[in-house]
Every structure is written in structure tokens, then in C-alpha cells.
Amino acid sequence: MSATGEIARFVTRARYAGMPPEALRLARTGIIDSTGLAFAGRAYPAGALLARYVQSLAGEPQSVVFGHGFRAPAPHAAWANATLISALNWADSSFLGDVWHPSPVLWPAIFALAETGRRSGRDLLEAYVTGFEVGARVSCGWVGHYDRGWLGTATVGTLASACAAARLLDLNEQETRMAIGIACDFVSGTKQSMGAMHAQSAGKAARDGVVAASLARLGYTGDADGLDGPESISALVTGHDVDLEGLTADLGTEYYLTRPGGLLLKYYPSGHLSHWCIDATLQLVREHAIRPAEVEAVECAMPDWFVDTLRHHRPKTALEAKISVEYPLASAILFHKVDASTMTDEKVQSADAARLMARITTRRQPPRPGDREAGEFPNTVTIHLVDGRTVSRTVSYPKGDARNPVSDAELWEKFSECTATVLSPARTRHAFDLLQGLDTEAGLSGLAAVLMG
């Protein structure tokens, strides 16, 4: 059977009862984190403008646009919610194979369809895990496609969301193959957009997954082997270096969501590849009580692809600063924190930040065999002080990794911070509790009502 066929078979057979409790717990955590971020995204142009555009389109009010008080057609709601979640660049990541952001794509797609289909919380968790597992295999099988300039959230995310949507809609095996084939024609998105309002790349992937599965349910056809063959999307995005076995390895028997590097929450609102060095810098600054004036130079030794991705080495805007390592480290030294309050145009453009960024350099480290498979990427920060002292710290996995997890209390703190300008404290607590108990929700009307804002 082709890789496309094997994936379709997995999607149709995946069931909540057969999924590891840890995979379901992680899915719930990603959903809670993303929901909070959607409310915070209202305050950022990428989220606000997309939501305004979706509202202007009108159409059948099928699904809630989080925190905005209106409903939109399911594909448009998925588009808006995924963009809102991604507007701060604070959403979770997966580092198995190539990098992508799972929850901002999966959660909006399945929630948009669940409202109209009267599905349960368990159905949502089942669909999330199913979509993640497909996305993880595609990310591992599309060897080096991220290094070629493709944006994994937009590319891998389109196929993952289509499969999650297919699971939620209970498509049969043939319909699921059609959904995958249709989604293959939707795959697009490049890293060139990073540093602009690239949040809607996640929105596009969520929307297109909803559309692909919905069309397949109506009888629309796509290529039955869309992931296979010399002219398939797999061949094209990898330069014909696709690992077809990687597309289906252990699918249905091992859950990649529970692997190290499978799902990492973001502790800081910046490109995830900067978080290793942020952690190291904050540890050094706090441990040695380092003041900005004491810093002579900072060197970050990072994997070469980290340096290439964090390409805005002298950012001029907050959007660019999120795709850099220099400004987050300057923020860590200046403010002893990296959070939404420090990621503003005003602070990025300050003279103090400019002086520090000029003292921060990156050094490329060659990749080590097995790093991506293990989800471990050592980064070392060395701070040279004006008095001649040198301090250094290596971080192999950042805060938010399963080996350095975000606690329930920290998840609540982030959620309540993100929703504070829209929901009252009581409604924030109610929303959080509903999401924590998602697998016990027989229907979603209560959750939808509170997420309306």
C-alpha cells in the first residue's frame, strides 16, 4: 500500500480508547495554551486584521471566532483563530524531523468543525492526536524541506489539519485519501515570510485542512496517492529526497506526540529556536546579578540551522525581533525577562537594546548525528564581562520541553495573562476548567459560549 493509503487507513482507525493517556494529556495542554493565545492575539495586528477581514466576509455563522463575539463559516473561523493564536509567536512547536507548530493549526481546524457537527470533547482530543501523528510522520519523512526554505507550520500543518478534520468528520478510508490528495494541492508557505505577519500561515493551514476534508465528504476527489510518486508534493518540497518509510514509520503503534521533542510549549513570545539561549542567558544574568553596563560581549554557540532561521540579526521591529536571537538576549539582560511587555517596537528600537545587540554574536555549531531524532540541541551562551570575568552556560532543552516542563500553575498563569483583557477572572477560570476537563464534555455549547468572549 502507498504511504498515502497507509496514512488514510490510520486516520480512519484511530480511536481515543487506543491512545496513550500521555498523548491525550499533551493534546489537552496544547489546546489550553493555544486557546489563551487566541485571546491575546486580538491586540496584535496580524490577529486583529485577519479577524476583521473574516467578519467582513459574513457567511453562515457556524463556528466561534475566539474572543470576538461572532461566528463565521467553519473554514473562516479556523483561519481567524489559527492566526490569532500565532500572532504573538508564542505557540507550541514540534522538533521531530523538521520544525512546525502543531496546536495553532490542529485546534482551530477541529474546533471549527466540532461546533457544527455536535461532537464531544473526546472527539476533539482524538482528532488532535490523529492529526499530530500524521504531521509528525510527514515532518520526519520530508527530509530537510525546512532547510530548503519551506515553512513547516504551513506545509506539514496543512496535511496534519486535513487528517485531523477527516478523523473528526468520520470520513471513510477512500474519502480520507481524497482529503489528503486535495490538501496536497494546498501545500505552500515559505520561511521568507518570517519577520512579517506570517501568523496567517498557520491560519491558512487550518483553513485548508477544513476545506480539504469538507470537500472530500461531499465527494470531491483528489489524487489517491498524493504523497507518493515522482511529481508528488513530497518529491517536490524535498527535491526528490523524500523518505517514504518515514511518512508511515510506526504509525498507529508508537505515538510521536509523547517523544522528547514531540510537543514543546513556548515559555517566551519569540521564535522557538531562540529559547535555548534565552534560558541560558537568564540563568547567567540572575545567578551572577549581571547588569547591562557590565557586559562586554555575548557569544551564542548554536546549531547552524538555528542561526539561519533566526535571521534578523539587527531587528528594527518587534516582528523581526521575534525571529532573532540578539534582541531576546538583549531583553534578558536589560529586563531580566522576555515576555509580551518587552517585545514591543519601542523597546526593540531603544538605544539600550541597540548597544547590547551590537555586542551579541552567534557562532555556528555543526549538527550532531541523532540530535533531531532525540530532540536535543545544545546551545551555549558565553558572557564576557568588562572586569575580565567570563561566565558560560549550556542548555540542551529549553523550558517547555517534556524534560523541563511547564507546570500546571505556569500554564494557568500564561492562560490568565493572555485572556485578561477579554474575559473576567471568573470566566477565565471557567474557560480553563472546561478545557482541562475536555474529555468529559459531552457537547461543546458551554465551551463555545465562554470562548465567544
C-alpha positions as CSV (number, residue, x, y, z in Angstrom):
1,M,0.0,0.0,0.0
2,S,1.2,3.5,-0.7
3,A,2.2,5.9,2.1
4,T,-1.0,7.9,1.4
5,G,-3.1,4.8,1.7
6,E,-1.4,3.8,5.0
7,I,-1.9,7.2,6.5
8,A,-5.6,7.2,5.4
9,R,-6.1,3.8,7.0
10,F,-4.5,5.0,10.2
11,V,-6.7,8.1,10.3
12,T,-9.9,6.1,9.9
13,R,-9.0,3.6,12.5
14,A,-7.5,5.9,15.2
15,R,-9.6,5.9,18.4
16,Y,-9.5,7.7,21.7
17,A,-9.6,4.5,23.6
18,G,-6.4,3.2,22.0
19,M,-4.4,6.4,22.5
20,P,-1.8,6.7,25.3
21,P,-3.0,8.8,28.3
22,E,0.1,10.9,28.0
23,A,-0.6,11.7,24.4
24,L,-4.1,12.8,25.3
25,R,-2.8,14.9,28.2
26,L,-0.3,16.7,25.9
27,A,-3.0,17.3,23.4
28,R,-5.2,18.9,26.1
29,T,-2.3,21.0,27.2
30,G,-1.6,22.3,23.7
31,I,-5.3,23.1,23.3
32,I,-5.4,25.1,26.6
33,D,-2.3,27.0,25.7
34,S,-3.5,27.9,22.2
35,T,-6.9,29.0,23.3
36,G,-5.4,31.5,25.7
37,L,-3.1,32.8,22.9
38,A,-6.1,33.4,20.6
39,F,-7.5,36.0,23.1
40,A,-4.1,37.7,23.4
41,G,-3.8,37.8,19.6
42,R,-6.6,40.4,19.5
43,A,-4.1,43.0,20.5
44,Y,-1.7,42.3,17.6
45,P,-2.2,43.5,14.0
46,A,-1.8,40.0,12.5
47,G,-4.6,38.6,14.5
48,A,-6.8,41.7,14.6
49,L,-6.7,42.4,10.9
50,L,-7.4,38.8,9.9
51,A,-10.4,38.6,12.3
52,R,-11.7,41.9,11.0
53,Y,-11.4,40.6,7.4
54,V,-13.2,37.3,8.2
55,Q,-16.0,39.3,9.9
56,S,-16.4,41.4,6.8
57,L,-16.9,38.3,4.7
58,A,-20.1,37.3,6.6
59,G,-21.5,33.9,5.6
60,E,-23.2,31.2,7.6
61,P,-22.4,31.6,11.3
62,Q,-21.1,28.1,12.0
63,S,-18.2,28.5,14.5
64,V,-16.9,30.9,17.1
65,V,-14.0,33.3,16.4
66,F,-12.4,33.2,19.8
67,G,-12.8,36.4,21.9
68,H,-14.6,38.3,19.1
69,G,-18.3,37.8,19.8
70,F,-19.2,36.5,16.4
71,R,-19.4,33.3,14.4
72,A,-18.2,32.6,10.9
73,P,-18.2,29.8,8.3
74,A,-16.1,26.9,9.7
75,P,-13.1,27.4,7.3
76,H,-13.0,31.2,8.0
77,A,-13.3,30.6,11.8
78,A,-10.4,28.2,11.6
79,W,-8.4,30.7,9.5
80,A,-9.0,33.5,12.0
81,N,-8.5,31.5,15.2
82,A,-5.2,30.0,14.0
83,T,-3.9,33.4,13.0
84,L,-4.9,34.9,16.4
85,I,-3.1,32.1,18.2
86,S,0.0,32.6,16.1
87,A,0.1,36.4,16.3
88,L,2.4,36.6,19.3
89,N,4.8,33.9,18.1
90,W,4.2,32.2,21.5
91,A,2.5,29.0,20.4
92,D,4.0,25.4,20.8
93,S,6.4,23.7,18.5
94,S,7.4,20.2,17.5
95,F,11.0,19.3,16.7
96,L,10.7,15.8,15.4
97,G,12.1,15.9,11.8
98,D,11.6,19.5,10.7
99,V,10.1,22.2,12.8
100,W,6.4,23.1,12.8
101,H,3.8,24.5,15.2
102,P,1.0,21.8,15.8
103,S,-1.6,23.3,18.1
104,P,-2.2,26.6,16.3
105,V,-3.1,24.5,13.2
106,L,-4.9,21.5,14.7
107,W,-7.1,23.1,17.4
108,P,-8.7,25.8,15.2
109,A,-9.5,23.3,12.4
110,I,-11.1,20.7,14.6
111,F,-13.0,23.1,16.9
112,A,-14.5,24.8,13.8
113,L,-15.9,21.5,12.6
114,A,-16.9,20.2,16.0
115,E,-19.3,23.0,16.7
116,T,-21.3,22.3,13.6
117,G,-21.1,18.6,13.9
118,R,-22.1,18.4,17.6
119,R,-19.0,16.4,18.6
120,S,-17.7,15.7,22.1
121,G,-14.5,16.7,23.9
122,R,-13.2,13.2,23.4
123,D,-13.8,13.5,19.7
124,L,-11.7,16.7,19.7
125,L,-8.8,15.1,21.6
126,E,-8.9,12.0,19.3
127,A,-8.8,14.2,16.2
128,Y,-5.9,16.3,17.6
129,V,-3.7,13.3,18.4
130,T,-4.5,11.8,15.0
131,G,-3.6,14.9,13.1
132,F,-0.4,15.4,15.2
133,E,0.8,11.8,14.5
134,V,0.3,12.3,10.7
135,G,2.1,15.7,10.9
136,A,5.0,14.3,12.8
137,R,5.5,11.5,10.2
138,V,5.3,14.0,7.4
139,S,7.8,16.2,9.2
140,C,10.2,13.2,9.6
141,G,9.7,12.0,6.0
142,W,10.2,15.3,4.3
143,V,13.9,15.2,4.8
144,G,15.4,18.7,5.0
145,H,12.4,20.5,3.4
146,Y,12.6,23.2,6.2
147,D,16.2,23.8,5.3
148,R,15.1,24.4,1.7
149,G,13.1,27.3,2.9
150,W,9.6,25.8,3.4
151,L,7.7,26.9,6.5
152,G,6.7,23.7,8.3
153,T,3.6,25.1,10.0
154,A,2.1,26.0,6.6
155,T,3.2,22.8,4.8
156,V,3.2,20.0,7.3
157,G,0.3,21.8,9.1
158,T,-2.0,21.6,6.0
159,L,-1.8,17.9,5.9
160,A,-2.0,17.4,9.6
161,S,-5.1,19.6,9.9
162,A,-6.7,17.8,6.9
163,C,-6.2,14.5,8.6
164,A,-7.4,15.8,12.0
165,A,-10.5,17.2,10.2
166,A,-11.1,13.9,8.4
167,R,-11.0,12.0,11.7
168,L,-13.4,14.4,13.3
169,L,-15.8,14.1,10.3
170,D,-15.6,10.3,10.4
171,L,-14.5,10.1,6.8
172,N,-14.0,6.6,5.4
173,E,-10.7,5.4,4.1
174,Q,-11.3,6.4,0.5
175,E,-12.7,9.8,1.5
176,T,-9.7,10.4,3.7
177,R,-7.3,9.6,0.8
178,M,-9.2,12.2,-1.2
179,A,-8.9,14.7,1.6
180,I,-5.1,14.1,1.7
181,G,-4.9,14.4,-2.1
182,I,-6.8,17.7,-2.0
183,A,-4.7,19.0,0.8
184,C,-1.5,18.2,-1.1
185,D,-2.6,20.8,-3.7
186,F,-3.0,23.4,-0.9
187,V,0.6,22.9,0.5
188,S,2.5,26.2,0.4
189,G,4.3,28.6,2.7
190,T,7.9,29.8,2.9
191,K,10.3,30.9,5.6
192,Q,10.9,34.1,3.6
193,S,7.7,35.5,5.3
194,M,9.1,35.2,8.8
195,G,9.5,38.6,10.4
196,A,6.4,39.9,8.5
197,M,2.9,39.0,9.5
198,H,3.5,35.3,8.9
199,A,1.0,34.2,11.6
200,Q,-1.7,33.7,8.9
201,S,0.5,30.8,7.5
202,A,-1.0,28.8,10.4
203,G,-4.4,30.2,9.6
204,K,-4.1,29.1,6.0
205,A,-3.1,25.6,7.0
206,A,-6.0,25.3,9.4
207,R,-8.5,26.7,6.9
208,D,-7.2,24.5,4.1
209,G,-7.4,21.4,6.2
210,V,-11.1,22.1,7.0
211,V,-11.8,22.7,3.3
212,A,-10.0,19.6,2.1
213,A,-11.9,17.3,4.5
214,S,-15.2,19.0,3.9
215,L,-14.8,18.7,0.1
216,A,-13.9,15.0,0.4
217,R,-17.0,14.4,2.4
218,L,-19.1,15.9,-0.4
219,G,-17.5,13.6,-2.9
220,Y,-14.8,15.9,-4.3
221,T,-11.8,13.9,-5.4
222,G,-8.0,14.4,-5.1
223,D,-5.1,12.2,-6.1
224,A,-5.4,8.9,-4.2
225,D,-1.6,8.8,-3.8
226,G,-0.9,12.5,-3.3
227,L,2.1,11.9,-1.1
228,D,3.8,9.3,-3.3
229,G,5.4,9.4,-6.8
230,P,7.9,11.5,-8.7
231,E,5.7,14.5,-9.1
232,S,4.0,14.4,-5.7
233,I,4.2,17.2,-3.2
234,S,6.6,15.1,-1.2
235,A,9.1,14.8,-4.0
236,L,8.8,18.5,-4.9
237,V,9.3,20.0,-1.4
238,T,12.3,17.7,-0.7
239,G,14.0,17.9,-4.1
240,H,13.1,14.2,-4.5
241,D,14.8,13.2,-1.3
242,V,11.6,12.1,0.4
243,D,11.8,9.3,2.9
244,L,8.6,7.4,2.2
245,E,9.2,5.0,5.0
246,G,9.4,8.0,7.4
247,L,5.9,9.0,6.3
248,T,4.4,5.9,7.9
249,A,7.1,4.6,10.4
250,D,5.4,3.1,13.5
251,L,2.1,4.9,12.6
252,G,-0.6,3.6,14.9
253,T,1.8,1.6,17.2
254,E,4.1,4.4,18.5
255,Y,2.9,7.9,19.4
256,Y,5.4,10.5,18.4
257,L,3.5,13.1,20.5
258,T,5.0,11.5,23.6
259,R,8.6,11.5,22.3
260,P,11.2,14.0,23.5
261,G,10.8,17.0,21.2
262,G,7.3,15.9,20.2
263,L,5.5,18.9,21.7
264,L,7.2,21.8,23.4
265,L,5.2,24.7,24.9
266,K,6.7,28.1,24.4
267,Y,7.8,29.9,27.6
268,Y,8.8,33.1,25.7
269,P,7.0,35.0,22.9
270,S,9.7,34.6,20.3
271,G,10.9,32.2,17.7
272,H,11.3,28.8,19.5
273,L,14.9,28.4,18.3
274,S,15.9,31.4,20.5
275,H,14.7,29.8,23.7
276,W,17.7,27.7,24.4
277,C,19.9,30.8,24.5
278,I,17.3,32.8,26.4
279,D,17.2,30.2,29.1
280,A,21.0,30.1,29.4
281,T,21.2,33.9,29.4
282,L,18.5,34.4,32.1
283,Q,20.2,31.8,34.3
284,L,23.6,33.6,34.0
285,V,22.1,37.0,34.5
286,R,20.2,36.0,37.6
287,E,22.9,33.8,39.1
288,H,25.7,36.4,38.7
289,A,23.5,39.6,39.1
290,I,24.8,40.9,35.7
291,R,23.9,44.4,34.8
292,P,23.8,45.7,31.2
293,A,26.8,48.0,31.7
294,E,28.9,45.1,32.8
295,V,28.5,43.2,29.5
296,E,31.5,43.4,27.2
297,A,30.3,40.7,24.7
298,V,28.0,37.8,24.4
299,E,28.6,34.7,22.2
300,C,25.9,32.2,21.3
301,A,27.0,28.9,20.0
302,M,24.1,27.4,18.2
303,P,23.3,24.7,15.6
304,D,23.8,26.2,12.2
305,W,20.1,25.9,11.2
306,F,19.2,27.8,14.3
307,V,21.4,30.7,13.1
308,D,19.9,30.6,9.6
309,T,16.3,30.6,10.9
310,L,16.8,33.4,13.4
311,R,17.9,35.6,10.5
312,H,17.0,39.1,11.7
313,H,20.3,39.8,13.5
314,R,19.7,43.6,13.8
315,P,15.9,43.7,14.1
316,K,14.1,47.0,13.7
317,T,10.6,45.9,14.7
318,A,9.0,43.6,17.2
319,L,8.0,41.2,14.4
320,E,11.6,41.0,13.3
321,A,12.9,40.7,16.9
322,K,10.8,37.6,17.4
323,I,12.9,36.0,14.5
324,S,16.2,36.9,16.1
325,V,18.4,35.7,19.0
326,E,20.1,39.1,19.5
327,Y,17.0,41.0,20.8
328,P,15.6,38.3,23.1
329,L,19.0,38.1,24.7
330,A,19.3,41.8,25.0
331,S,15.8,41.8,26.7
332,A,17.0,39.1,29.1
333,I,20.0,41.3,30.1
334,L,18.1,44.6,30.2
335,F,14.9,43.5,31.9
336,H,15.8,40.0,33.3
337,K,12.8,38.7,31.4
338,V,11.5,38.1,27.9
339,D,7.7,38.4,27.7
340,A,5.0,40.2,25.8
341,S,5.8,43.5,27.6
342,T,9.4,43.5,26.3
343,M,8.5,42.5,22.7
344,T,7.4,45.9,21.5
345,D,8.7,48.2,18.7
346,E,9.6,50.8,21.3
347,K,11.8,48.5,23.3
348,V,13.4,46.9,20.2
349,Q,14.2,50.3,18.8
350,S,15.7,51.7,22.0
351,A,19.3,52.8,22.2
352,D,20.0,50.4,25.1
353,A,18.8,47.4,23.1
354,A,20.9,48.6,20.1
355,R,24.0,48.8,22.2
356,L,23.6,45.3,23.6
357,M,22.6,43.7,20.3
358,A,25.8,45.1,18.8
359,R,27.7,43.1,21.4
360,I,25.9,39.8,20.7
361,T,27.3,37.4,18.1
362,T,26.4,33.9,17.0
363,R,28.7,31.0,16.3
364,R,27.6,28.1,14.2
365,Q,27.9,24.6,15.5
366,P,27.8,21.7,13.1
367,P,24.9,19.3,13.5
368,R,25.5,16.2,15.7
369,P,24.2,12.9,14.5
370,G,20.9,11.9,16.1
371,D,20.1,15.4,17.5
372,R,16.8,15.8,15.7
373,E,15.8,12.3,16.5
374,A,16.5,12.9,20.2
375,G,15.0,16.4,20.2
376,E,18.2,17.7,21.8
377,F,20.1,20.7,20.6
378,P,22.8,22.0,22.9
379,N,23.2,25.8,22.8
380,T,25.9,27.6,24.8
381,V,25.9,31.2,25.9
382,T,29.2,32.8,27.0
383,I,29.1,36.3,28.5
384,H,32.3,38.3,28.7
385,L,32.3,41.0,31.4
386,V,34.1,44.3,31.4
387,D,36.0,43.2,34.6
388,G,37.6,40.3,32.7
389,R,35.4,37.6,34.0
390,T,33.7,35.1,31.7
391,V,30.6,33.0,32.5
392,S,29.0,30.4,30.4
393,R,26.0,28.1,30.4
394,T,24.9,25.3,28.1
395,V,21.2,24.4,27.7
396,S,20.2,21.2,25.8
397,Y,16.4,21.6,26.0
398,P,14.5,24.7,26.9
399,K,11.7,25.4,29.3
400,G,8.6,23.8,27.9
401,D,10.3,20.6,26.8
402,A,8.9,17.4,28.3
403,R,12.3,17.2,30.2
404,N,11.9,20.7,31.5
405,P,8.1,21.0,31.5
406,V,5.8,24.0,32.1
407,S,3.9,23.2,35.3
408,D,0.1,23.4,35.6
409,A,0.5,26.6,37.6
410,E,2.6,28.1,34.9
411,L,0.1,27.1,32.2
412,W,-2.7,28.7,34.2
413,E,-0.5,31.9,34.7
414,K,0.1,32.2,30.9
415,F,-3.6,31.4,30.1
416,S,-4.9,34.0,32.6
417,E,-2.4,36.6,31.3
418,C,-3.5,36.1,27.7
419,T,-7.2,36.3,28.4
420,A,-7.2,39.1,31.0
421,T,-8.2,41.9,28.6
422,V,-11.2,40.0,27.3
423,L,-12.5,37.7,30.0
424,S,-13.4,38.4,33.6
425,P,-11.4,36.4,36.2
426,A,-14.4,34.2,36.8
427,R,-14.9,33.5,33.1
428,T,-11.2,32.9,32.6
429,R,-11.3,30.3,35.4
430,H,-14.4,28.7,33.9
431,A,-12.8,28.5,30.4
432,F,-9.7,27.0,31.8
433,D,-11.6,24.4,33.8
434,L,-13.8,23.4,30.8
435,L,-10.7,22.9,28.7
436,Q,-8.9,20.9,31.5
437,G,-12.0,18.6,31.6
438,L,-12.4,18.5,27.8
439,D,-12.5,14.7,27.7
440,T,-15.6,14.7,30.0
441,E,-17.5,17.3,27.8
442,A,-20.4,15.5,26.0
443,G,-21.1,18.7,24.0
444,L,-19.3,22.0,23.3
445,S,-22.1,24.6,23.6
446,G,-20.9,25.7,27.1
447,L,-17.3,25.9,25.9
448,A,-18.2,27.8,22.7
449,A,-20.3,30.3,24.7
450,V,-17.4,31.2,27.0
451,L,-14.9,31.3,24.1
452,M,-17.1,33.8,22.3
453,G,-15.7,36.4,24.7
